[in-house]
Amino acid sequence: LGEDTQTWQLLSEATVLLLQSLLRLPSTKEVTVVDGRVADGCLIWMFASKALVKLIMVRRKDLSSHLAMIIESVSTSSASIALIYVDMLVDIVRNCTLDVLNNWRELEGLLKCICRISRDISVSLVRCLMPVISHRTQLREQLLKSVKGSLLDSRHADAVVPILMLLFRSFSKRPNVVLGSQMSQSFATFSSQTLQAMGYKRKTDDTVCLEVIGLLKRCLTQWTPTKMAVYLGFAEEGSRNSTMAGQCLDMLLSHATTGELNLET
């Protein structure tokens, strides 16, 4: 069918169901992820996912039901198939950003249980959805609520801290004007720039930002697995973003100079 949009639109709902069934076929081949994108895996899965994404993109009026299907599949499928669905979601958000933004309510249920999903899947989901989360206060608040509910559970520390870091990064200041030749290769940044080009202005919620910083500082007082996750997160952010490096160092310095808690008083 190639790029013939009109022909794609003629395909029935039965085609969608067929492609979904292909994604449920068993396979022993592992999915390979390179730079955050699925690079290799079961050929049938790869074909079905690409065809399904194309079909969803040309039938945007049904995006709400398709988002619900993808989110349910991510939550109920094996890790390999879940990664395929996350990769599909990356393409959909990137190419249909405004449509996903208009159907943001479909994402609320996912964010309520995001910290109970495996670390690789949950962090990848939040990373690809961050352009939408950043422009919907309700989603940001729901994500923060989920994180706070799992913060004291050491089993979820490896997922909670990276999600907090993604939220923290979303508040970092970026240049207001970005030339076409300066478009970032980062998916989340690229999509945010796309929304700005569409006329959407980024509004920073200072209260939520301060709460995120407070939660990261609190993580530094938790048990070793949580503190290690924060240190690794700070190191990763600092190595890729000079602005974030200064903010992370400020938090570490603030923590280092904080007096020990006197439990006898």
C-alpha positions in Angstrom: 0.0 0.0 0.0 3.0 2.3 0.4 2.1 5.9 1.3 -1.4 5.8 -0.4 -3.4 7.3 2.5 -6.7 6.9 0.8 -6.1 3.1 0.3 -5.1 2.8 4.0 -8.4 4.5 5.0 -10.4 1.8 3.1 -9.1 -0.9 5.3 -11.7 -2.2 7.8 -11.7 -2.7 11.5 -11.1 -6.4 10.8 -7.7 -5.5 9.5 -6.9 -3.8 12.8 -8.0 -7.0 14.7 -5.9 -9.1 12.4 -2.8 -7.0 13.0 -3.4 -7.2 16.7 -3.7 -11.0 16.6 -0.4 -11.2 14.8 1.2 -9.3 17.7 -0.1 -12.0 20.0 1.6 -14.8 18.1 4.3 -16.6 20.3 7.9 -16.1 19.4 11.2 -17.1 21.0 13.2 -14.3 19.4 14.2 -11.5 21.8 13.4 -7.9 21.1 16.5 -5.8 20.7 16.3 -2.1 21.7 18.9 0.4 20.5 18.9 4.0 21.5 15.4 3.6 23.0 13.9 2.2 19.8 13.1 -1.4 18.8 15.8 -2.4 16.3 15.1 -6.1 15.9 12.7 -8.8 16.9 10.1 -11.3 15.6 9.6 -10.4 11.9 5.8 -10.9 12.2 5.6 -8.6 15.2 7.7 -6.0 13.4 5.5 -6.1 10.3 2.3 -6.0 12.3 3.4 -3.1 14.5 4.5 -0.9 11.5 1.3 -1.6 9.6 -0.8 -1.0 12.7 0.9 2.4 13.3 0.4 3.4 9.7 -3.3 2.5 10.0 -3.8 4.3 13.2 -2.1 7.4 11.8 -4.5 7.7 8.8 -7.5 6.9 11.0 -7.0 9.6 13.6 -10.7 9.9 14.4 -10.5 6.5 16.1 -7.3 7.4 18.0 -9.1 7.3 21.4 -10.0 3.6 21.0 -6.6 2.8 19.5 -4.8 4.4 22.5 -6.9 2.4 24.9 -6.0 -0.8 23.0 -2.2 0.0 23.1 -2.3 0.9 26.8 -4.1 -2.3 27.7 -1.7 -4.4 25.6 1.3 -2.8 27.3 -0.1 -3.6 30.7 -1.1 -7.2 29.9 1.5 -8.5 27.4 4.9 -10.1 27.9 7.9 -7.8 28.2 8.9 -8.3 24.6 5.5 -7.5 23.1 5.1 -4.6 25.5 8.3 -3.1 24.1 6.8 -3.4 20.6 3.7 -1.5 21.7 5.8 1.2 23.5 7.7 1.6 20.2 4.4 2.0 18.4 3.4 4.6 20.9 6.6 6.6 20.3 5.7 6.8 16.5 2.1 7.7 17.2 3.0 10.5 19.7 5.7 11.8 17.5 3.5 12.0 14.3 0.1 12.7 15.9 1.2 14.8 18.9 -1.8 17.1 18.9 -4.3 14.3 18.5 -2.8 12.4 21.4 -2.9 15.7 23.4 -6.6 16.0 22.7 -7.1 12.4 23.9 -5.1 12.8 27.0 -7.8 11.2 29.3 -7.0 7.8 27.8 -3.6 8.0 29.5 -4.9 8.7 33.1 -5.4 5.0 33.9 -2.0 4.1 32.7 -0.3 6.7 34.9 -2.2 5.5 38.0 -0.4 2.2 37.8 2.8 3.2 36.0 5.1 2.4 39.0 3.7 -1.2 39.2 4.9 -1.9 35.6 8.4 -3.3 35.0 11.1 -0.7 35.1 12.1 -0.8 31.4 8.5 -0.5 30.3 7.4 2.1 32.7 10.3 4.5 32.2 10.1 4.1 28.4 6.4 4.9 28.5 6.8 8.0 30.6 9.8 9.1 28.4 7.7 8.9 25.2 4.6 10.4 26.7 6.4 13.3 28.4 5.6 15.8 25.7 1.9 15.2 26.4 2.3 15.0 30.2 4.2 18.3 30.2 1.3 20.1 28.6 -1.5 18.5 30.7 -1.4 19.5 34.3 -3.8 16.7 35.2 -1.5 14.0 33.8 1.5 15.5 35.5 -0.3 15.6 38.9 -1.5 12.0 38.4 2.0 10.8 37.6 3.4 12.6 40.6 0.7 11.1 42.8 1.6 7.6 41.6 5.3 8.2 42.2 4.6 9.5 45.8 2.6 6.4 46.5 5.5 4.1 45.5 8.4 6.2 46.8 8.8 4.3 50.1 8.7 0.9 48.5 12.2 -0.3 47.7 10.9 -2.7 45.1 9.9 0.2 42.9 12.9 2.5 43.5 14.5 1.6 40.2 11.4 2.8 38.3 10.3 5.7 40.6 13.6 7.6 40.5 14.0 7.6 36.7 10.4 8.8 36.4 11.1 11.6 38.9 14.2 12.5 36.9 12.1 12.7 33.7 9.7 15.0 35.5 12.6 17.1 36.8 14.1 17.4 33.3 10.7 18.5 31.9 10.9 21.7 34.0 14.4 22.6 32.9 14.5 25.8 30.9 15.1 25.7 27.2 15.6 28.4 24.6 12.3 30.0 23.5 13.4 30.1 19.8 14.8 27.0 18.1 15.9 27.2 14.5 15.1 24.3 12.2 18.8 23.3 12.0 18.9 23.2 15.8 16.1 20.8 16.4 17.1 18.3 19.1 17.5 14.6 18.2 15.9 13.7 21.6 12.3 12.5 21.0 10.8 14.3 24.0 12.6 17.6 23.2 11.7 17.3 19.5 8.0 16.8 20.3 7.9 19.7 22.7 9.4 21.9 20.0 6.8 20.6 17.6 4.0 21.7 20.0 5.6 25.1 20.4 5.6 25.5 16.7 1.9 24.6 16.7 1.2 27.5 19.1 1.2 25.6 22.4 3.1 27.6 25.1 4.9 25.7 27.8 3.6 26.6 31.2 5.7 25.6 34.2 3.9 24.7 37.4 6.2 26.0 40.0 4.5 24.1 42.8 4.8 20.7 41.1 8.4 21.5 40.2 9.3 22.2 43.8 7.5 19.0 44.9 9.6 17.0 42.4 12.8 18.5 43.8 11.6 17.8 47.3 10.9 14.1 46.5 14.3 13.7 44.9 15.9 15.2 48.0 13.8 12.8 50.1 15.1 9.9 48.0 18.6 10.8 49.2 17.6 10.0 52.7 16.2 6.6 51.9 17.8 3.2 51.9 20.8 2.3 49.7 18.9 1.1 46.6 17.0 4.3 46.4 20.0 6.5 47.0 22.0 4.6 44.4 19.2 5.1 41.8 19.3 8.9 42.5 23.1 9.0 42.2 23.0 7.1 38.9 20.2 9.4 37.7 22.1 12.5 38.5 25.2 11.2 36.8 23.3 10.3 33.7 21.6 13.7 33.5 24.7 15.6 34.2 26.6 13.8 31.5 24.0 14.7 28.8 22.8 18.1 29.9 25.0 20.9 31.4 22.0 22.8 32.8 20.8 19.7 34.6 24.4 19.0 35.9 24.3 22.3 37.9 20.9 21.6 39.3 21.8 18.0 40.3 25.0 19.2 42.0 23.1 21.8 43.9 20.8 19.1 45.3 23.7 16.9 46.2 25.5 19.8 47.9 22.3 20.8 49.8 22.0 17.2 51.0 25.6 16.9 52.0 25.4 20.1 54.1 22.2 19.1 55.9 22.7 18.2 59.5 22.0 14.7 60.8 18.6 14.2 62.2 18.6 14.0 66.0 16.1 11.4 67.0 16.5 12.1 70.7 15.0 15.6 70.6 
